[in-house]
């Protein structure tokens, strides 16, 4: 998912810290959150209600915010610039299993004549198998938005 969520998440993490099943029985289909790459944000402590709700949705669905944890944007650059301040409210969000396939994420420079939001580009490494006759080829695609 990607877009303007109007959610300020600060440095809240979207996984359960120190998650384990040592002291309580958990359902069979419960996935224990493994140690993840910490996410950073230039908003730091700036968190709003939508930000907490977005973190809850991500935590409950094994989703990860890519901003602030992928090469190219390790600091969690601001994505929106308004007359009264700037913030991180535009996100790229993916299933946690896709995280290793994202090669980079870049918050592009602001183009104020077009928008008060920065465009976000990313590269996703994907292998597609295609069959042609008896041959199978692996095609590598890069996605950029």
N, C-alpha and C positions, 0 to 999 in steps of 0.2 A: 504494500500500500504506500502511497505517497500523496502528499498534499499539505494544505494549510489547515492544521487542526486547531488553531487558536488555543493551543495548550502549552503552558509554560511548565516544563517538567523539572527544571533545574538539574541537579545531579542525582535525582532519585533513580535507583536502579529498578529495572523491570523484571527481576527474578528474585526468588526468596534466598536471602543470604543465610549461609550455614544450614541449608536444608538437608535433613536426613531422616531416617526412619528408626533411629536407635531407641527412642523412648515411647513411640506410639505406633500402633498398627495403622498402615495406610492402605487404601484400596489398591488392588492389583494393577489397575490402569493408571496409577499415580506416577508421574515422572518426577524424580528428584532433580532439582536444579543443580547442575554442576557449576563449578567455579567458572565464571564468565569473564570476558574482557570488560573492565570497568568503562563506563560511558562518562564522558565529560561534557560540560556545557558552559558556554560563556555567560549563560544566565545564572549559573551557580545556584544560589538559594532562592531565586525568583520562581516560585511555584504558585499556580492558581488551581482553582477547582477542576477545570478541564484537564489540567496537567495531571492531577492525582487520578482522575477518572481514566485517562489514557494509560497511565502506568498500571492501574488495576486491570484494564482490558488486556494489556500486553502480558502481564504476569499470569493471568488466568488462562491464557491461550498460547503460551510458549512463543510469544512474539518478541522481537528485539528491535529497538530503535537503532538504526545504523549511524545516525549523526553522532559524532563525538567518539567513535570507537573504531572507525575504519581509516586506513591509510588515506591521506588527503584531507581529512577533517578530524584529526585526533583531539583537537581542542573544542569541538562543538561550536563552530562559528555561528554568529547571528545571521538570521535569514530574513528578517523583516525590519525595515527602517521607516518609522513614522515621525511626524513632527514632534511628538512628545517622548520619543525614545526608541530604542532598538531591542530586539528580542529574538529568541529561537522559538518559532512556532510552526515551521515547515519541516516535515520529517519524511524520511524513507524508513519504512517498517517492514520487517520480513519475519518469516518463520525462523526460529533459532538454528535450524539445520541448514539454512541457506547462507548463514553468516560467513562460513569459510569460503564460499564461492564468490563473494563480493571482493573484487580486486582493489577498487578505490572508490571514494566518494568525494565530490568536490562541491563546495558552496561557491558558486561563481560570483564575480563582482556584481554589485547592484547596477542596474540600468534604469535610473530614475525616470527617464522619458517613457519607459514601458510599464514599470510596476514598482511598488514599494517593497516587493518580495524578491529575493535572489533566486535565480534558477539553480536547481541542484542536479548535478550530473553524477552518474555512477556507472561502473563497469561490472557486469555479472558474467562469470565464466560458466558456460553451459555446454555440455556435450550432447549432441543429438545423433542418434543412430538412424541411418536411412538405408533401406535395402534397394539395390538396383541389380536385378538378375540374381546371381549367386554371391555378389559382393556386398559387403557391409562397410560403409564409410562412416567415420566419425567427423561431423562438422562442428567446428567451434564458432560460436557466435558471441559478439560483444553487443551489449545493449547500452544505449546512451540516450538520456532524455534531457 
